[in-house]
Amino acid sequence: MNHFIFILGFFISNSLFFIGSTSSAESFKLFRATIGIKIHYCTAPKSDRLLLCKNSANWQNRKAKVNDRLRSGDQLSVYVKPEENSFVYLVNSNAKTASLIALGDNQNNVSAHSLRVLPSIKEGYEVDGNEDIELFSIICSSKKLPRINQLFSGGSVKVEKWRILEKKFFDDSQIITSSKPEEQLQFGGSIRGLDSKPFIKTLSMSSGKALIVRRYQFDVKK
């Protein structure tokens, strides 16, 4: 009888350990997404930019760094590819104000494993050069973030208000790892002189808890 009780106790304790381990694994399930910005820029000298930048042969592209430089007239394309159904938000800010960029009907809904290029595969956000510093915050979340829509319900807000909310998202995201650039997706499309090499292959995948925040700061030269 004692032997039976010992075996039964051992079985129950190991079962509880297995259940606990499974629960812990599920609780540590990471939210993963590939996020980045492509910069399209004209290579013509400043004195001839007005004329030569009309020729697509004078345009090139590169991957943006988190701290980078831009010139007036450069264009930005935002790339997002999540591992599960997600919601994407894009906030543009400067030294004084912050604005939520309208993505259009259902454009902030991104299906799992699908690529979303903002504003579109053939267009970019053009830098007007009116600000010395431009920041773009890309938020990708497994759930809707109503606090963002509430903050910007009346349009642009003081940048301090956005920084407070953004910090909360940074604290919640706690980006854990970045994998090597992926080698899976093939697609075409170009903006002015862009090559056909898939840009998504150059980006790393980030992992966080329930959301990921990527902020890019650009010094702008007119």
KESERO-661148 format. One record per residue (C-alpha): residue number from 1; residue in three letters; x, y, z. Coordinates in Angstrom, 2 decimals, m for minus. Each point is the difference from the previous one (the first is absolute). Example, Ala and Ser with C-alpha at 12.3 -4.5 7.8 and 13.67 -1.06 7.14 Angstrom:
<r><seq>1</seq><type>ala</type><X>12.30</X><Y>m4.50</Y><Z>7.80</Z></r>
<r><seq>2</seq><type>ser</type><X>1.37</X><Y>3.44</Y><Z>m0.66</Z></r>
END
This chain:
<r><seq>1</seq><type>met</type><X>0.00</X><Y>0.00</Y><Z>0.00</Z></r>
<r><seq>2</seq><type>asn</type><X>2.79</X><Y>2.43</Y><Z>0.89</Z></r>
<r><seq>3</seq><type>his</type><X>1.72</X><Y>m0.87</Y><Z>m3.27</Z></r>
<r><seq>4</seq><type>phe</type><X>m3.22</X><Y>0.78</Y><Z>m1.90</Z></r>
<r><seq>5</seq><type>ile</type><X>m0.40</X><Y>3.32</Y><Z>1.81</Z></r>
<r><seq>6</seq><type>phe</type><X>3.62</X><Y>0.93</Y><Z>m0.86</Z></r>
<r><seq>7</seq><type>ile</type><X>m0.52</X><Y>m0.80</Y><Z>m3.70</Z></r>
<r><seq>8</seq><type>leu</type><X>m3.30</X><Y>1.89</Y><Z>m0.07</Z></r>
<r><seq>9</seq><type>gly</type><X>1.59</X><Y>3.01</Y><Z>1.75</Z></r>
<r><seq>10</seq><type>phe</type><X>2.92</X><Y>m0.06</Y><Z>m2.43</Z></r>
<r><seq>11</seq><type>phe</type><X>m2.39</X><Y>m0.11</Y><Z>m2.99</Z></r>
<r><seq>12</seq><type>ile</type><X>m2.12</X><Y>2.90</Y><Z>1.28</Z></r>
<r><seq>13</seq><type>ser</type><X>3.02</X><Y>2.19</Y><Z>0.83</Z></r>
<r><seq>14</seq><type>asn</type><X>1.50</X><Y>m0.59</Y><Z>m3.46</Z></r>
<r><seq>15</seq><type>ser</type><X>m3.36</X><Y>0.68</Y><Z>m1.64</Z></r>
<r><seq>16</seq><type>leu</type><X>m0.27</X><Y>3.28</Y><Z>1.87</Z></r>
<r><seq>17</seq><type>phe</type><X>3.57</X><Y>0.87</Y><Z>m1.01</Z></r>
<r><seq>18</seq><type>phe</type><X>m0.84</X><Y>m0.71</Y><Z>m3.65</Z></r>
<r><seq>19</seq><type>ile</type><X>m3.16</X><Y>2.12</Y><Z>0.16</Z></r>
<r><seq>20</seq><type>gly</type><X>1.90</X><Y>2.79</Y><Z>1.72</Z></r>
<r><seq>21</seq><type>ser</type><X>2.77</X><Y>m0.16</Y><Z>m2.58</Z></r>
<r><seq>22</seq><type>thr</type><X>m2.54</X><Y>0.12</Y><Z>m2.83</Z></r>
<r><seq>23</seq><type>ser</type><X>m1.73</X><Y>3.00</Y><Z>1.56</Z></r>
<r><seq>24</seq><type>ser</type><X>3.35</X><Y>1.75</Y><Z>0.43</Z></r>
<r><seq>25</seq><type>ala</type><X>0.90</X><Y>m0.66</Y><Z>m3.63</Z></r>
<r><seq>26</seq><type>glu</type><X>m3.32</X><Y>1.37</Y><Z>m1.16</Z></r>
<r><seq>27</seq><type>ser</type><X>0.38</X><Y>3.08</Y><Z>2.20</Z></r>
<r><seq>28</seq><type>phe</type><X>3.43</X><Y>0.63</Y><Z>m1.58</Z></r>
<r><seq>29</seq><type>lys</type><X>m1.26</X><Y>m0.29</Y><Z>m3.58</Z></r>
<r><seq>30</seq><type>leu</type><X>1.56</X><Y>2.88</Y><Z>m1.89</Z></r>
<r><seq>31</seq><type>phe</type><X>m1.56</X><Y>2.37</Y><Z>m2.49</Z></r>
<r><seq>32</seq><type>arg</type><X>2.19</X><Y>0.17</Y><Z>m3.08</Z></r>
<r><seq>33</seq><type>ala</type><X>0.11</X><Y>2.37</Y><Z>m2.97</Z></r>
<r><seq>34</seq><type>thr</type><X>2.39</X><Y>1.22</Y><Z>m2.66</Z></r>
<r><seq>35</seq><type>ile</type><X>0.04</X><Y>3.81</Y><Z>m0.09</Z></r>
<r><seq>36</seq><type>gly</type><X>2.11</X><Y>2.52</Y><Z>m1.86</Z></r>
<r><seq>37</seq><type>ile</type><X>0.15</X><Y>3.17</Y><Z>m2.09</Z></r>
<r><seq>38</seq><type>lys</type><X>1.38</X><Y>0.41</Y><Z>m3.51</Z></r>
<r><seq>39</seq><type>ile</type><X>1.40</X><Y>3.39</Y><Z>m1.00</Z></r>
<r><seq>40</seq><type>his</type><X>m0.29</X><Y>1.06</Y><Z>m3.64</Z></r>
<r><seq>41</seq><type>tyr</type><X>2.33</X><Y>2.83</Y><Z>m0.90</Z></r>
<r><seq>42</seq><type>cys</type><X>1.16</X><Y>1.94</Y><Z>m3.05</Z></r>
<r><seq>43</seq><type>thr</type><X>3.74</X><Y>m0.13</Y><Z>m0.69</Z></r>
<r><seq>44</seq><type>ala</type><X>0.10</X><Y>3.20</Y><Z>m2.08</Z></r>
<r><seq>45</seq><type>pro</type><X>1.98</X><Y>2.97</Y><Z>1.40</Z></r>
<r><seq>46</seq><type>lys</type><X>m2.02</X><Y>2.69</Y><Z>1.74</Z></r>
<r><seq>47</seq><type>ser</type><X>0.48</X><Y>2.50</Y><Z>m2.83</Z></r>
<r><seq>48</seq><type>asp</type><X>m1.60</X><Y>m2.37</Y><Z>m2.53</Z></r>
<r><seq>49</seq><type>arg</type><X>m2.48</X><Y>m1.89</Y><Z>2.18</Z></r>
<r><seq>50</seq><type>leu</type><X>m3.09</X><Y>1.76</Y><Z>m1.29</Z></r>
<r><seq>51</seq><type>leu</type><X>0.68</X><Y>m1.22</Y><Z>m3.53</Z></r>
<r><seq>52</seq><type>leu</type><X>1.94</X><Y>m3.23</Y><Z>0.41</Z></r>
<r><seq>53</seq><type>cys</type><X>m2.17</X><Y>m1.49</Y><Z>2.76</Z></r>
<r><seq>54</seq><type>lys</type><X>m2.81</X><Y>m0.31</Y><Z>m2.53</Z></r>
<r><seq>55</seq><type>asn</type><X>2.04</X><Y>m2.80</Y><Z>m1.60</Z></r>
<r><seq>56</seq><type>ser</type><X>m0.50</X><Y>m3.33</Y><Z>1.78</Z></r>
<r><seq>57</seq><type>ala</type><X>3.59</X><Y>m0.99</Y><Z>m0.85</Z></r>
<r><seq>58</seq><type>asn</type><X>1.20</X><Y>2.53</Y><Z>2.57</Z></r>
<r><seq>59</seq><type>trp</type><X>m1.84</X><Y>m1.65</Y><Z>2.90</Z></r>
<r><seq>60</seq><type>gln</type><X>1.35</X><Y>m2.64</Y><Z>2.37</Z></r>
<r><seq>61</seq><type>asn</type><X>m1.17</X><Y>m1.62</Y><Z>3.24</Z></r>
<r><seq>62</seq><type>arg</type><X>1.46</X><Y>m1.19</Y><Z>3.29</Z></r>
<r><seq>63</seq><type>lys</type><X>m1.12</X><Y>m1.41</Y><Z>3.34</Z></r>
<r><seq>64</seq><type>ala</type><X>m0.59</X><Y>2.61</Y><Z>2.70</Z></r>
<r><seq>65</seq><type>lys</type><X>1.92</X><Y>m0.15</Y><Z>3.27</Z></r>
<r><seq>66</seq><type>val</type><X>m1.72</X><Y>0.88</Y><Z>3.28</Z></r>
<r><seq>67</seq><type>asn</type><X>2.01</X><Y>3.24</Y><Z>m0.05</Z></r>
<r><seq>68</seq><type>asp</type><X>0.47</X><Y>1.23</Y><Z>m3.54</Z></r>
<r><seq>69</seq><type>arg</type><X>0.11</X><Y>3.00</Y><Z>m2.32</Z></r>
<r><seq>70</seq><type>leu</type><X>m2.39</X><Y>1.17</Y><Z>m2.69</Z></r>
<r><seq>71</seq><type>arg</type><X>m0.14</X><Y>2.74</Y><Z>m2.58</Z></r>
<r><seq>72</seq><type>ser</type><X>m3.04</X><Y>1.97</Y><Z>m1.03</Z></r>
<r><seq>73</seq><type>gly</type><X>m1.76</X><Y>m1.93</Y><Z>m2.77</Z></r>
<r><seq>74</seq><type>asp</type><X>1.03</X><Y>m3.46</Y><Z>1.24</Z></r>
<r><seq>75</seq><type>gln</type><X>m2.78</X><Y>m2.57</Y><Z>0.23</Z></r>
<r><seq>76</seq><type>leu</type><X>m0.67</X><Y>m2.61</Y><Z>2.69</Z></r>
<r><seq>77</seq><type>ser</type><X>m1.74</X><Y>m3.36</Y><Z>m0.30</Z></r>
<r><seq>78</seq><type>val</type><X>m0.97</X><Y>m1.90</Y><Z>3.16</Z></r>
<r><seq>79</seq><type>tyr</type><X>0.15</X><Y>m3.81</Y><Z>m0.12</Z></r>
<r><seq>80</seq><type>val</type><X>m1.88</X><Y>m2.21</Y><Z>2.47</Z></r>
<r><seq>81</seq><type>lys</type><X>m0.37</X><Y>m3.77</Y><Z>m0.05</Z></r>
<r><seq>82</seq><type>pro</type><X>m1.40</X><Y>m1.56</Y><Z>3.22</Z></r>
<r><seq>83</seq><type>glu</type><X>m0.09</X><Y>m3.66</Y><Z>0.95</Z></r>
<r><seq>84</seq><type>glu</type><X>m3.65</X><Y>0.24</Y><Z>1.08</Z></r>
<r><seq>85</seq><type>asn</type><X>m3.02</X><Y>2.17</Y><Z>m0.75</Z></r>
<r><seq>86</seq><type>ser</type><X>0.95</X><Y>3.48</Y><Z>1.16</Z></r>
<r><seq>87</seq><type>phe</type><X>m0.81</X><Y>3.69</Y><Z>0.18</Z></r>
<r><seq>88</seq><type>val</type><X>2.49</X><Y>2.59</Y><Z>m1.23</Z></r>
<r><seq>89</seq><type>tyr</type><X>0.23</X><Y>3.66</Y><Z>1.01</Z></r>
<r><seq>90</seq><type>leu</type><X>2.35</X><Y>2.62</Y><Z>m1.43</Z></r>
<r><seq>91</seq><type>val</type><X>0.73</X><Y>3.23</Y><Z>1.90</Z></r>
<r><seq>92</seq><type>asn</type><X>2.04</X><Y>2.88</Y><Z>m1.41</Z></r>
<r><seq>93</seq><type>ser</type><X>1.43</X><Y>2.50</Y><Z>2.48</Z></r>
<r><seq>94</seq><type>asn</type><X>2.44</X><Y>2.89</Y><Z>0.21</Z></r>
<r><seq>95</seq><type>ala</type><X>1.24</X><Y>2.31</Y><Z>2.74</Z></r>
<r><seq>96</seq><type>lys</type><X>m3.46</X><Y>1.48</Y><Z>0.61</Z></r>
<r><seq>97</seq><type>thr</type><X>m2.85</X><Y>m2.21</Y><Z>m1.23</Z></r>
<r><seq>98</seq><type>ala</type><X>m0.96</X><Y>m3.59</Y><Z>m0.73</Z></r>
<r><seq>99</seq><type>ser</type><X>m2.50</X><Y>m1.29</Y><Z>m2.57</Z></r>
<r><seq>100</seq><type>leu</type><X>m1.58</X><Y>m3.38</Y><Z>m0.64</Z></r>
<r><seq>101</seq><type>ile</type><X>0.37</X><Y>m0.75</Y><Z>m3.71</Z></r>
<r><seq>102</seq><type>ala</type><X>m3.29</X><Y>m1.09</Y><Z>m1.55</Z></r>
<r><seq>103</seq><type>leu</type><X>0.45</X><Y>m3.38</Y><Z>m1.67</Z></r>
<r><seq>104</seq><type>gly</type><X>m3.41</X><Y>m0.20</Y><Z>m1.68</Z></r>
<r><seq>105</seq><type>asp</type><X>m2.85</X><Y>m2.44</Y><Z>0.48</Z></r>
<r><seq>106</seq><type>asn</type><X>1.19</X><Y>m3.19</Y><Z>1.73</Z></r>
<r><seq>107</seq><type>gln</type><X>3.60</X><Y>0.74</Y><Z>m1.06</Z></r>
<r><seq>108</seq><type>asn</type><X>1.20</X><Y>m0.38</Y><Z>3.56</Z></r>
<r><seq>109</seq><type>asn</type><X>m1.25</X><Y>m3.61</Y><Z>0.05</Z></r>
<r><seq>110</seq><type>val</type><X>2.78</X><Y>m2.31</Y><Z>m1.18</Z></r>
<r><seq>111</seq><type>ser</type><X>m0.53</X><Y>m3.74</Y><Z>m0.41</Z></r>
<r><seq>112</seq><type>ala</type><X>2.50</X><Y>m2.52</Y><Z>1.31</Z></r>
<r><seq>113</seq><type>his</type><X>3.07</X><Y>m0.52</Y><Z>m2.22</Z></r>
<r><seq>114</seq><type>ser</type><X>m1.13</X><Y>2.65</Y><Z>m2.49</Z></r>
<r><seq>115</seq><type>leu</type><X>2.02</X><Y>3.04</Y><Z>m0.99</Z></r>
<r><seq>116</seq><type>arg</type><X>m1.41</X><Y>3.53</Y><Z>0.37</Z></r>
<r><seq>117</seq><type>val</type><X>1.87</X><Y>2.89</Y><Z>m1.64</Z></r>
<r><seq>118</seq><type>leu</type><X>m1.08</X><Y>3.47</Y><Z>1.06</Z></r>
<r><seq>119</seq><type>pro</type><X>m1.28</X><Y>2.17</Y><Z>m1.55</Z></r>
<r><seq>120</seq><type>ser</type><X>0.11</X><Y>m2.49</Y><Z>m2.94</Z></r>
<r><seq>121</seq><type>ile</type><X>2.45</X><Y>m2.04</Y><Z>m2.06</Z></r>
<r><seq>122</seq><type>lys</type><X>0.15</X><Y>2.81</Y><Z>m2.59</Z></r>
<r><seq>123</seq><type>glu</type><X>m0.04</X><Y>3.06</Y><Z>2.27</Z></r>
<r><seq>124</seq><type>gly</type><X>2.02</X><Y>1.43</Y><Z>2.86</Z></r>
<r><seq>125</seq><type>tyr</type><X>m0.33</X><Y>2.61</Y><Z>2.73</Z></r>
<r><seq>126</seq><type>glu</type><X>1.87</X><Y>3.04</Y><Z>m1.33</Z></r>
<r><seq>127</seq><type>val</type><X>2.19</X><Y>2.05</Y><Z>2.34</Z></r>
<r><seq>128</seq><type>asp</type><X>m0.91</X><Y>3.68</Y><Z>m0.39</Z></r>
<r><seq>129</seq><type>gly</type><X>3.02</X><Y>1.36</Y><Z>1.89</Z></r>
<r><seq>130</seq><type>asn</type><X>m2.05</X><Y>2.30</Y><Z>2.24</Z></r>
<r><seq>131</seq><type>glu</type><X>1.40</X><Y>m1.63</Y><Z>3.16</Z></r>
<r><seq>132</seq><type>asp</type><X>3.60</X><Y>m0.56</Y><Z>1.05</Z></r>
<r><seq>133</seq><type>ile</type><X>m0.93</X><Y>m3.32</Y><Z>1.66</Z></r>
<r><seq>134</seq><type>glu</type><X>m2.67</X><Y>m2.48</Y><Z>m1.06</Z></r>
<r><seq>135</seq><type>leu</type><X>m0.93</X><Y>m3.10</Y><Z>2.01</Z></r>
<r><seq>136</seq><type>phe</type><X>m2.05</X><Y>m2.97</Y><Z>m1.16</Z></r>
<r><seq>137</seq><type>ser</type><X>m1.36</X><Y>m2.43</Y><Z>2.60</Z></r>
<r><seq>138</seq><type>ile</type><X>m1.29</X><Y>m3.32</Y><Z>m1.33</Z></r>
<r><seq>139</seq><type>ile</type><X>m2.20</X><Y>m1.94</Y><Z>2.41</Z></r>
<r><seq>140</seq><type>cys</type><X>m1.01</X><Y>m3.56</Y><Z>m0.88</Z></r>
<r><seq>141</seq><type>ser</type><X>m2.32</X><Y>m1.72</Y><Z>2.46</Z></r>
<r><seq>142</seq><type>ser</type><X>m1.95</X><Y>m3.25</Y><Z>0.26</Z></r>
<r><seq>143</seq><type>lys</type><X>m2.94</X><Y>2.04</Y><Z>1.35</Z></r>
<r><seq>144</seq><type>lys</type><X>m1.60</X><Y>3.35</Y><Z>m0.76</Z></r>
<r><seq>145</seq><type>leu</type><X>1.47</X><Y>2.93</Y><Z>1.91</Z></r>
<r><seq>146</seq><type>pro</type><X>m2.92</X><Y>2.36</Y><Z>0.61</Z></r>
<r><seq>147</seq><type>arg</type><X>2.17</X><Y>2.35</Y><Z>2.07</Z></r>
<r><seq>148</seq><type>ile</type><X>1.73</X><Y>1.09</Y><Z>m3.21</Z></r>
<r><seq>149</seq><type>asn</type><X>m3.26</X><Y>0.88</Y><Z>m1.74</Z></r>
<r><seq>150</seq><type>gln</type><X>m1.23</X><Y>1.75</Y><Z>3.12</Z></r>
<r><seq>151</seq><type>leu</type><X>3.13</X><Y>2.14</Y><Z>0.27</Z></r>
<r><seq>152</seq><type>phe</type><X>m0.18</X><Y>1.12</Y><Z>m3.63</Z></r>
<r><seq>153</seq><type>ser</type><X>m3.79</X><Y>0.22</Y><Z>m0.26</Z></r>
<r><seq>154</seq><type>gly</type><X>0.23</X><Y>3.78</Y><Z>m0.38</Z></r>
<r><seq>155</seq><type>gly</type><X>2.96</X><Y>m0.04</Y><Z>m2.37</Z></r>
<r><seq>156</seq><type>ser</type><X>3.61</X><Y>0.87</Y><Z>0.81</Z></r>
<r><seq>157</seq><type>val</type><X>1.05</X><Y>0.28</Y><Z>3.66</Z></r>
<r><seq>158</seq><type>lys</type><X>2.95</X><Y>1.44</Y><Z>1.88</Z></r>
<r><seq>159</seq><type>val</type><X>2.93</X><Y>m2.36</Y><Z>m0.33</Z></r>
<r><seq>160</seq><type>glu</type><X>0.32</X><Y>m0.33</Y><Z>3.81</Z></r>
<r><seq>161</seq><type>lys</type><X>m3.41</X><Y>m1.71</Y><Z>0.16</Z></r>
<r><seq>162</seq><type>trp</type><X>1.02</X><Y>m2.52</Y><Z>m2.63</Z></r>
<r><seq>163</seq><type>arg</type><X>3.35</X><Y>m0.69</Y><Z>1.69</Z></r>
<r><seq>164</seq><type>ile</type><X>m1.80</X><Y>m0.95</Y><Z>3.24</Z></r>
<r><seq>165</seq><type>leu</type><X>m2.19</X><Y>m2.53</Y><Z>m1.81</Z></r>
<r><seq>166</seq><type>glu</type><X>2.84</X><Y>m1.21</Y><Z>m2.19</Z></r>
<r><seq>167</seq><type>lys</type><X>2.12</X><Y>m0.73</Y><Z>3.09</Z></r>
<r><seq>168</seq><type>lys</type><X>m2.79</X><Y>m2.19</Y><Z>1.37</Z></r>
<r><seq>169</seq><type>phe</type><X>0.02</X><Y>m1.95</Y><Z>m3.25</Z></r>
<r><seq>170</seq><type>phe</type><X>3.79</X><Y>m0.31</Y><Z>0.13</Z></r>
<r><seq>171</seq><type>asp</type><X>m0.30</X><Y>m1.37</Y><Z>3.54</Z></r>
<r><seq>172</seq><type>asp</type><X>m2.65</X><Y>m2.48</Y><Z>m1.14</Z></r>
<r><seq>173</seq><type>ser</type><X>1.87</X><Y>m1.10</Y><Z>m3.10</Z></r>
<r><seq>174</seq><type>gln</type><X>3.39</X><Y>m0.86</Y><Z>1.53</Z></r>
<r><seq>175</seq><type>ile</type><X>1.53</X><Y>m1.09</Y><Z>m3.29</Z></r>
<r><seq>176</seq><type>ile</type><X>1.88</X><Y>m3.18</Y><Z>0.80</Z></r>
<r><seq>177</seq><type>thr</type><X>1.77</X><Y>m1.25</Y><Z>m3.12</Z></r>
<r><seq>178</seq><type>ser</type><X>0.70</X><Y>0.86</Y><Z>m3.60</Z></r>
<r><seq>179</seq><type>ser</type><X>0.54</X><Y>m2.85</Y><Z>m2.40</Z></r>
<r><seq>180</seq><type>lys</type><X>2.02</X><Y>0.03</Y><Z>m3.19</Z></r>
<r><seq>181</seq><type>pro</type><X>m1.63</X><Y>1.41</Y><Z>m3.15</Z></r>
<r><seq>182</seq><type>glu</type><X>m2.53</X><Y>m2.43</Y><Z>m1.42</Z></r>
<r><seq>183</seq><type>glu</type><X>0.29</X><Y>m1.71</Y><Z>m3.38</Z></r>
<r><seq>184</seq><type>gln</type><X>m3.61</X><Y>m0.88</Y><Z>m0.80</Z></r>
<r><seq>185</seq><type>leu</type><X>m2.00</X><Y>2.68</Y><Z>m1.77</Z></r>
<r><seq>186</seq><type>gln</type><X>0.23</X><Y>0.84</Y><Z>m3.71</Z></r>
<r><seq>187</seq><type>phe</type><X>m1.85</X><Y>2.95</Y><Z>m1.46</Z></r>
<r><seq>188</seq><type>gly</type><X>0.30</X><Y>2.71</Y><Z>m2.63</Z></r>
<r><seq>189</seq><type>gly</type><X>m0.85</X><Y>3.68</Y><Z>m0.10</Z></r>
<r><seq>190</seq><type>ser</type><X>2.03</X><Y>3.20</Y><Z>m0.09</Z></r>
<r><seq>191</seq><type>ile</type><X>0.01</X><Y>3.67</Y><Z>0.93</Z></r>
<r><seq>192</seq><type>arg</type><X>1.78</X><Y>2.04</Y><Z>m2.67</Z></r>
<r><seq>193</seq><type>gly</type><X>3.37</X><Y>m1.69</Y><Z>m0.44</Z></r>
<r><seq>194</seq><type>leu</type><X>m0.27</X><Y>m2.82</Y><Z>2.55</Z></r>
<r><seq>195</seq><type>asp</type><X>1.57</X><Y>m3.34</Y><Z>m0.85</Z></r>
<r><seq>196</seq><type>ser</type><X>m1.97</X><Y>m3.23</Y><Z>0.06</Z></r>
<r><seq>197</seq><type>lys</type><X>1.95</X><Y>m1.56</Y><Z>2.88</Z></r>
<r><seq>198</seq><type>pro</type><X>m2.45</X><Y>m0.77</Y><Z>2.84</Z></r>
<r><seq>199</seq><type>phe</type><X>0.64</X><Y>2.54</Y><Z>2.74</Z></r>
<r><seq>200</seq><type>ile</type><X>m1.69</X><Y>m2.20</Y><Z>2.59</Z></r>
<r><seq>201</seq><type>lys</type><X>2.99</X><Y>m2.37</Y><Z>m0.19</Z></r>
<r><seq>202</seq><type>thr</type><X>2.28</X><Y>2.66</Y><Z>1.47</Z></r>
<r><seq>203</seq><type>leu</type><X>m2.10</X><Y>0.46</Y><Z>3.16</Z></r>
<r><seq>204</seq><type>ser</type><X>0.29</X><Y>m1.82</Y><Z>3.32</Z></r>
<r><seq>205</seq><type>met</type><X>m2.91</X><Y>m1.42</Y><Z>1.94</Z></r>
<r><seq>206</seq><type>ser</type><X>m0.70</X><Y>1.43</Y><Z>3.46</Z></r>
<r><seq>207</seq><type>ser</type><X>m1.70</X><Y>m1.77</Y><Z>2.90</Z></r>
<r><seq>208</seq><type>gly</type><X>m1.90</X><Y>1.52</Y><Z>2.90</Z></r>
<r><seq>209</seq><type>lys</type><X>m2.76</X><Y>m0.81</Y><Z>2.45</Z></r>
<r><seq>210</seq><type>ala</type><X>m3.27</X><Y>1.19</Y><Z>m1.57</Z></r>
<r><seq>211</seq><type>leu</type><X>1.23</X><Y>2.83</Y><Z>m2.21</Z></r>
<r><seq>212</seq><type>ile</type><X>3.09</X><Y>1.46</Y><Z>m1.62</Z></r>
<r><seq>213</seq><type>val</type><X>0.97</X><Y>3.67</Y><Z>m0.22</Z></r>
<r><seq>214</seq><type>arg</type><X>2.68</X><Y>1.16</Y><Z>m2.44</Z></r>
<r><seq>215</seq><type>arg</type><X>0.93</X><Y>3.68</Y><Z>0.00</Z></r>
<r><seq>216</seq><type>tyr</type><X>2.14</X><Y>1.63</Y><Z>m2.67</Z></r>
<r><seq>217</seq><type>gln</type><X>1.50</X><Y>3.46</Y><Z>0.43</Z></r>
<r><seq>218</seq><type>phe</type><X>1.14</X><Y>1.95</Y><Z>m3.06</Z></r>
<r><seq>219</seq><type>asp</type><X>2.09</X><Y>3.16</Y><Z>m0.19</Z></r>
<r><seq>220</seq><type>val</type><X>m1.33</X><Y>1.89</Y><Z>m3.02</Z></r>
<r><seq>221</seq><type>lys</type><X>2.19</X><Y>2.07</Y><Z>m2.29</Z></r>
<r><seq>222</seq><type>lys</type><X>m1.82</X><Y>2.44</Y><Z>m2.26</Z></r>
END
